[in-house]
Amino acid sequence: MSVDAIAQPPKTAVSPQRILKSSGLLWFLTAMIGQWLFAYYVIAAYAPETVAGNWAEWDETGLIQGFTAGDLVGNLAFISHTLLTVIICIGGTMQLMPPVRKRFPALHRWTGRTYLTIGAVMAIGGIWMIWGRGSRLTEIGGWGTTINGLLALVTIAVAFYFARRREIDRHRRWAMRTFILLSGVWFTRLGYMAWAILTGGAGMSRSLNGPFDIFIAFGSYLLPLAILEIYLAASDSRSSGFKLATSGVMLVAAGITALGVFGAWMMMWSPHV
């Protein structure tokens, strides 16, 4: 055996890059399961009552502001925003699936256009409901969601721009950022549930002005976005240590996301399905 052959690592060795990609995939799969469960909850909890005309029943799920008597425009805006969430959850996860992108490029393009368009409509509509309809519990919470929506509009525009220019890798990265931002309210639910399970609700208050309440108003989307940026930076880096450390971060993110999905399903979603 030659010296070169001895110096070569075994072909079966798992590289830091593969470990990083696997940990990132685990976080995505965990989020996908949670998003699909949320989509199922939305359909089961709201679609039958909407079709039957029992709009007042929307509030049985503990909404900030669902049905309001005499407010036809606001009620239609609410239920449209809510039901379109299903397309955002299912369509968003499909857009990030490599097999779909590679085997069904036409489906990927049209789903992507629909996803970005509906995402923009929902971001604008969400901001209107917060300040035009008063669908907020606190000012800080309202501002947190508003900034979330504004950032989503920026990433949607940039993702669409790079898609038109056929700069696929840059488009993919901005689409991933868009996915995180359009999932901000979903991450809020998961954040509350995971934190409550882990700490017993430390820093949370009934009036939603506790330290954790203030943090989650912005951290629900800024923290996952920061994790994504670290992952992208590690993917580009040549440092094996950076890749392995980031893999650890991704595993923690997947674990907390799974815990949040479990808590949200048990406490928030399944009781209304």
C-alpha positions in Angstrom: 0.0 0.0 0.0 1.4 3.4 -0.9 1.9 6.4 1.4 -0.7 8.3 -0.6 -3.3 5.6 0.0 -2.6 5.5 3.7 -3.0 9.3 3.9 -6.3 9.2 2.1 -9.3 9.0 4.4 -11.5 5.9 4.0 -14.2 6.4 1.3 -16.8 5.4 3.8 -15.8 8.2 6.2 -18.6 10.7 6.9 -17.5 14.2 6.1 -18.3 17.3 8.2 -20.2 18.6 5.2 -22.4 15.5 5.1 -23.0 15.7 8.9 -24.0 19.4 8.5 -26.4 18.7 5.7 -28.0 15.8 7.6 -28.5 17.9 10.7 -30.0 20.7 8.6 -32.3 18.1 6.9 -33.4 16.9 10.3 -34.4 20.4 11.3 -36.3 20.8 8.1 -38.1 17.5 8.4 -39.1 18.3 12.0 -40.5 21.7 10.8 -42.3 20.1 7.9 -44.1 17.7 10.1 -45.1 20.6 12.4 -46.2 22.7 9.5 -48.4 20.0 8.0 -49.9 19.3 11.4 -50.7 23.0 11.7 -52.3 23.0 8.2 -54.4 20.0 9.2 -55.5 21.8 12.4 -56.5 24.9 10.4 -58.6 22.9 7.9 -60.3 20.8 10.6 -60.9 23.7 13.0 -62.0 26.4 10.6 -63.2 25.0 7.2 -66.3 23.2 8.4 -67.6 26.1 10.5 -66.9 28.5 7.7 -68.7 26.5 5.1 -71.7 25.9 7.5 -71.9 29.7 8.2 -71.1 29.3 11.9 -68.5 32.0 11.9 -68.9 32.8 15.6 -67.5 29.4 16.3 -64.1 30.6 15.1 -63.5 32.1 18.5 -63.8 28.7 20.2 -60.1 28.2 19.4 -58.9 31.0 21.6 -58.2 33.7 19.0 -57.1 37.2 19.7 -59.8 38.5 17.3 -61.7 36.1 15.0 -65.4 36.8 14.3 -66.7 40.3 14.9 -70.4 40.9 14.4 -71.1 43.5 11.7 -67.6 43.5 10.4 -67.9 41.6 7.1 -64.7 42.9 5.6 -62.7 42.1 8.8 -64.3 38.6 9.1 -63.5 37.8 5.4 -60.0 39.1 5.8 -59.5 36.9 8.9 -60.7 33.7 7.4 -58.9 34.3 4.1 -55.7 34.9 6.0 -56.3 31.8 8.2 -57.1 29.4 5.4 -54.3 30.6 3.1 -52.0 29.5 5.9 -52.6 26.0 4.6 -51.0 26.9 1.2 -48.1 28.6 3.0 -47.4 25.5 5.1 -47.7 22.9 2.4 -46.4 25.0 -0.5 -43.5 26.3 1.5 -42.2 22.9 2.6 -42.7 21.5 -1.0 -40.6 24.4 -2.4 -37.7 23.4 -0.2 -37.7 19.7 -1.2 -34.8 19.0 -3.6 -36.7 16.0 -5.3 -39.6 18.2 -6.2 -37.3 20.9 -7.6 -35.3 18.5 -9.7 -38.0 16.1 -10.9 -40.9 18.5 -11.3 -39.3 21.9 -12.3 -42.6 23.3 -13.8 -44.5 22.4 -10.6 -41.7 24.0 -8.5 -41.9 27.2 -10.6 -45.7 27.6 -10.4 -45.9 26.6 -6.7 -43.1 29.1 -6.0 -44.9 31.9 -7.7 -48.1 31.1 -5.9 -46.3 30.8 -2.6 -44.5 34.1 -2.9 -47.7 35.9 -4.1 -49.8 34.5 -1.3 -47.0 35.2 1.2 -47.0 38.9 0.2 -50.8 39.1 0.5 -50.7 37.5 3.9 -47.9 39.8 5.1 -49.8 42.9 4.1 -53.1 41.5 5.3 -51.5 40.5 8.7 -50.2 44.0 9.2 -53.6 45.5 8.3 -55.4 43.2 10.8 -53.0 44.2 13.6 -53.3 47.9 13.2 -56.5 48.3 11.2 -58.6 45.7 13.0 -56.8 45.8 16.3 -55.9 42.1 16.3 -53.1 42.4 18.9 -52.9 41.8 22.6 -49.9 44.1 23.2 -48.2 46.9 21.4 -44.8 45.1 21.6 -46.4 42.0 20.1 -48.0 44.0 17.4 -44.7 45.6 16.4 -42.9 42.3 16.5 -45.4 40.8 14.0 -45.3 43.9 11.9 -41.6 43.9 11.5 -41.8 40.2 10.7 -44.3 41.0 7.9 -42.2 43.8 6.5 -39.0 41.6 6.5 -41.0 38.9 4.7 -42.0 41.4 2.0 -38.4 42.2 1.4 -37.2 38.6 1.2 -40.2 37.7 -1.1 -39.2 40.5 -3.5 -35.5 39.5 -3.5 -36.3 35.8 -3.9 -38.6 36.6 -6.9 -35.9 38.9 -8.4 -33.2 36.2 -8.3 -35.7 33.6 -9.7 -36.3 35.8 -12.7 -32.6 36.2 -13.2 -32.1 32.4 -13.0 -29.6 32.9 -10.2 -30.8 29.7 -8.6 -28.5 29.4 -5.6 -29.1 33.0 -4.5 -32.9 32.5 -5.1 -32.8 29.3 -3.0 -31.2 31.1 -0.1 -33.7 34.0 -0.2 -36.5 31.5 -0.5 -35.3 29.8 2.7 -35.2 33.1 4.5 -38.8 33.8 3.2 -39.9 30.4 4.6 -38.5 31.3 8.0 -40.2 34.7 8.1 -43.6 33.5 6.8 -43.5 30.9 9.6 -42.9 33.6 12.2 -46.3 33.2 13.9 -46.0 29.4 13.7 -42.6 29.7 15.5 -44.2 31.9 18.1 -46.6 29.1 19.1 -43.8 26.6 19.1 -41.6 28.9 21.1 -44.2 29.4 23.8 -44.9 25.7 24.1 -41.2 24.6 24.2 -40.3 27.2 26.7 -43.3 26.4 28.9 -42.4 22.7 28.9 -38.7 23.3 29.6 -39.0 26.1 32.2 -42.6 25.9 33.5 -43.3 29.3 31.9 -40.5 31.4 33.4 -40.7 35.0 32.2 -44.2 34.6 30.9 -47.1 36.6 32.2 -50.9 36.6 31.6 -50.7 40.2 30.3 -47.9 39.1 27.8 -45.4 41.7 29.0 -42.9 39.3 30.7 -39.3 39.0 29.6 -40.0 35.9 27.5 -43.1 37.5 26.0 -41.1 40.4 24.8 -38.3 38.2 23.6 -40.6 35.9 21.6 -42.3 38.8 19.9 -39.1 39.3 17.9 -37.1 36.1 18.6 -39.8 33.9 17.0 -38.4 34.8 13.6 -35.1 36.4 14.3 -33.7 33.4 16.1 -34.6 30.8 13.5 -33.3 33.3 10.8 -30.0 33.6 12.7 -29.8 29.8 12.8 -30.4 29.6 9.1 -27.7 32.2 8.4 -25.2 30.2 10.6 -26.1 27.1 8.6 -25.5 28.8 5.3 -22.2 30.3 6.5 -21.1 26.9 7.7 -22.1 25.3 4.3 -19.8 27.8 2.6 -16.9 27.5 5.1 -13.9 25.2 4.7 -13.6 24.8 8.4 -14.5 21.3 9.6 -14.8 22.6 13.2 -17.3 25.3 12.1 -19.4 22.7 10.2 -19.4 20.3 13.2 -20.3 23.0 15.7 -23.1 24.2 13.5 -24.3 20.6 13.2 -24.7 20.6 16.9 -26.7 23.9 16.7 -29.0 22.3 14.1 -29.6 19.3 16.3 -30.6 21.5 19.2 -32.8 23.5 16.9 -34.5 20.3 15.6 -35.0 19.1 19.2 -36.6 22.3 20.4 -38.7 22.5 17.3 -39.9 18.9 17.9 -40.7 19.8 21.5 -42.6 22.9 20.4 -44.6 20.9 17.8 -45.5 18.3 20.5 -46.6 21.0 22.9 -48.6 23.0 20.3 -50.3 19.8 19.1 -51.3 18.6 22.5 -52.3 22.0 24.0 -53.3 24.3 21.1 -54.3 22.3 18.0 -55.6 18.8 18.7 -58.2 19.9 21.2 -60.0 21.7 18.3 -59.6 19.0 15.7 
